[in-house]
């Protein structure tokens, strides 16, 4: 029998795939935002972004992006972006928790640029699964004004041939997404590492 206690967790990142979100900056360059809040329903993917982020600002002005899904082995490259922001100057609240401005996040994460087929932001070549999407709606809920709910529709999917079964399926035995679990990184197995903001 499980014995439960009532707790008050500081964070509720209870385990979701990491997304490296590619958005287009005003100058046409591509920004990369690591995010951990997303879910899919059919051909629609819902994203959660912080208000004040460069990624959200870009999506409001240029409503298309790429949802790049890294493999678990890429956790160090993802973590290399964790304390970086595309906002210049860095907002005070981000500066207080250790963020710094970085224009070229491809270089910072040792990523390779790949042209997209249907949207303008570039894809991350190393990510085994990439979803090109168009934004359908952005909503900032009145009950949580520091977050935005971004509804997107998938218009193109790219998959590493090693994880694909024909052109209709992704092989779950071959696909090992990077999971963000209470600020620690996991694959579909043992822990890979943890983010710099982890307190455990």
N, C-alpha and C positions, 0 to 999 in steps of 0.2 A: 504494500500500500504506500503510495506517495504521500508525504506530509508536506503541505504547502505553507508558506509564510507570506505575509503581505510585505512587499518591498516597494521602494520608491527609486527606481533606477534613474541615474543622471542622464543616460542615453538609452535609446530604444532601437539601435541598429541590430536587430535580432537575426540578421543573416540574409543578405541579398547580393546578387551579382554586382560587381563593380562595373561601372560604365565610364569610359573616357569619351566625353561628349565634345565633338568637334563643331564649333560655330564660327561664323564669319565676322571678323572685326570690320570696323568702318572703313579701314584702308584696304580691305580685300584679303588680308592675311587670315590664317586660321588659328583660333584659340582652342585650347584643350582644357576641359574642366572635368576632373575626377568627381563622380557622383555615386551615391549608393542607394538612391531611392528611385526605383523604376519597377513597372510591372506591365505585362502584355495581356491584351485581350483581343484575340483574332489578329487583325493586321494593324491594330492600334497599340501604341506604347505610351504609358503615362509616366512623366518624369517629375521629380520633385527637385526644385532648385531654390537656393537661398536668394531672397530679395537683395539687390545690391551687388550681385555677382556679375562679372563680365559676361558669362555665358547667357544669363537671362537678359541682360541688356541687348546683347547681340540678337537673341531670338525675337525680341520685341520689334527690332528694326529690320531684321532679315530672317524671316520665319522658316528656316530649313536648317537641318543639322545632320550629323552622322552619329549614331549610337555605336561606338566601337567597343566590343566586348573582349577584354583580354583573357588569356589563358592564365591559370594559377601560377605558372612558372614566371610570369611577368610582374610579380608583386613588387620587386625592387624598382622596376621602371615606373610603376604606378606611384609608389611611395616617393620617388624623386620629384613628383609633381605636387605632392600633398601640401606643401607649405608655400606654393607659388600661386600668384594671382595675375590675371591679365589686366587688372585695374591699376591705373596710374593717374594720380597718386594712390597708394594703398589706403583703403578706408581704415580709420582709426581702430575700429573693433577687430579688424583682421590683423593689423600691425601688432596689437596687444597680445595676440596668441601666436605670433611668430611668422606671419606671412610676409613675403617679399615679392616685388614685381618681377615678372619675367615675360619678355616679349615672345621669345622663341621657345615654346614648350616642346616642340619636336626635338630640338637639340638637347634640352634639359632632361628629357626622358629617353634619349637615344632611340628615337622613333624615326621611321622612314615615311615620307609623304607619299600618298597615292591619290591620284585624281579620282574624284567621284564621277558617277555616270549621270545622275539626275539632279543633284544639288551642288551648290558651289563650295561649301566647306570640304576640305580634304579629309580623306580617310587615313587611318593609321595602319600601315601595311602589315605590321607585326601582329595585329589583332586577328585571331582566326575567324571571328564573326563580326560583320559590319552591316548595320542597317541604315540606309539612307532614308531620312524621314522628312516630311513637311509638317509644320506646326499648324494645327487646326484651331486651337484655343488656348489662351493663357488666362488663368484665374488666380487671384490672390484672395484666399478666403478671409472673411471678416473675423473669423475666430483664431486665425494664426497669420498675422500680417507680415511675418518675417519669412514666409515661404510662398512659393508660387507652384501651382499645379499646371503642368504643361502637357496638353493632349496632342499627340502626334500620330500621323499615319505613315506606315512604312510604304515606300515606293520602289525600293530596290534592296535586295539582300545579297551580300557577298560572303562566301564561306571558303575557308581553306579546304582544298579537295580531300585532305586527309580526314576531315570530320564530316564530310558530306556523303550521303547515300543517294546517288543519282542527283537529280535537281529538285527533289521534293522533300528530303528529310535531312536533319542533322543527326549524326550517330551519337547517342548519349554515352556510349562506351568510349568514344574517342574524344568527346568534348568535355573539357575539364575547366569550367569557368572559375575565375577568381571571386571568392566570396568574402564580403566584408561583414564580420561577425563580432559585434561589440568592440569595434575598432581594432580587431585583429584580422589578419589575412589568412584565409584557408582555401584549399582546393576542395575536391570531393574526397578528402581524406585528412591527413595530418596537417597541423598548422604550418604555415609558410613563414610567418613573421608578424609584426604588428606595426601599426602606424605611429608616428611620433606623438600623436595626441592621446595615445592609450594611457590609462591610469592603472592598469592591472598588469 
